[in-house]
């Protein structure tokens, strides 16, 4: 590293170059909003097909080592859709057939109402007793408890697999547009002057002038 007080992007350490690239990611990614909109439309369609209610996608476009740093979603699932979702995951280790039948039957008879919420990284279940006068048997209550424990676990696995697939959609856009190299070229050619720690010191208009000032 040169002893001069101002530096061009190429003069900075690799650590500070990476820091600058990450800080510019949110700014530059808006230039590919069409690709992002296509991905979000695809995800919204899939969420509808999965019967996720009140669906909200949550993304944070910070990339580290070519991985999407954060993607999650909020939504609700009805009981029958949860049963379908957890049995789409081949669950050979814990058979909940009787528990599913009990819970679905109680729901169909309007004894209980079961709903599931996915709030970012948390899967939650809510069970309402619809008829306070109709008591549940000990066996029915045990089936409900077992079902809830198992369903929340399987939904968390299901949620992770869905997010993994959706993350790949965004990464395809990221790889196709080669964001990091584009941002690196911009930082080299825009004529920005930085302090040693990577903070922007000033901006010099024009690539040629920026280069000349950096090298003086």
C-alpha positions, 0 to 999 in steps of 0.5 A, spaced: 500 500 500 502 506 498 504 511 503 500 517 499 494 519 503 488 518 498 487 512 494 484 509 488 480 503 488 485 498 486 490 501 491 486 499 497 486 492 500 482 486 498 478 487 505 476 494 503 475 493 496 470 487 498 467 492 503 466 497 498 463 492 493 458 490 498 456 497 500 454 498 493 450 492 492 444 495 493 445 501 489 447 497 483 442 491 483 436 496 482 439 497 475 437 489 474 430 491 477 426 487 471 430 481 472 428 481 479 421 483 478 421 476 474 424 472 479 419 475 484 413 474 480 415 467 479 416 466 487 409 469 488 406 465 483 409 459 486 407 461 493 400 462 491 400 454 488 402 452 495 396 456 498 400 460 502 395 466 505 398 473 506 404 472 503 410 477 503 417 476 501 423 479 505 429 479 501 436 483 503 441 483 497 447 483 500 452 477 497 458 474 501 462 469 497 456 468 491 451 467 496 444 470 498 445 473 505 438 473 507 431 471 504 425 469 508 417 470 507 411 471 512 405 467 510 399 463 513 397 456 511 390 452 513 390 445 516 389 441 510 395 445 506 399 443 512 398 436 512 399 436 504 406 440 505 409 436 511 407 429 507 410 432 500 417 431 504 418 424 505 417 422 512 419 415 513 421 416 520 415 418 524 408 416 522 403 421 524 397 418 520 393 417 526 394 424 528 393 427 522 386 424 521 384 426 528 386 433 527 382 433 520 376 430 523 376 435 529 377 441 524 371 438 520 366 437 525 368 444 528 371 442 534 377 446 533 380 451 528 388 450 527 392 455 523 399 455 522 403 462 521 410 462 518 414 469 520 420 469 517 424 464 521 419 462 526 413 457 524 408 457 529 401 454 530 395 456 533 389 452 536 382 454 538 377 450 541 371 452 537 366 449 542 367 450 549 362 445 551 365 440 547 371 437 551 376 433 548 378 426 550 385 425 553 387 421 546 384 427 542 388 432 546 395 427 545 394 427 538 393 434 537 399 435 541 403 430 537 401 433 530 403 440 532 410 438 534 411 434 528 407 439 523 412 445 526 418 441 525 416 438 518 414 445 516 420 448 518 424 443 513 419 445 508 420 452 509 428 451 508 427 447 502 422 452 499 427 458 501 433 454 498 430 454 491 428 461 491 435 463 493 437 460 487 432 464 482 436 470 485 443 467 484 441 466 477 440 473 476 446 475 480 451 470 476 448 472 469 449 479 470 456 478 474 454 484 479 461 484 483 465 485 476 461 490 474 461 494 481 469 493 481 469 496 474 465 502 476 469 503 482 475 503 478 473 507 473 468 512 476 474 516 479 473 516 486 478 517 491 478 513 498 482 514 504 486 508 507 480 505 510 476 505 504 471 511 506 470 515 500 474 522 500 471 525 494 469 524 487 473 527 481 469 528 475 471 524 469 475 517 469 482 520 466 482 526 471 480 521 477 486 517 475 491 522 474 489 525 481 490 519 484 497 518 481 499 525 483 
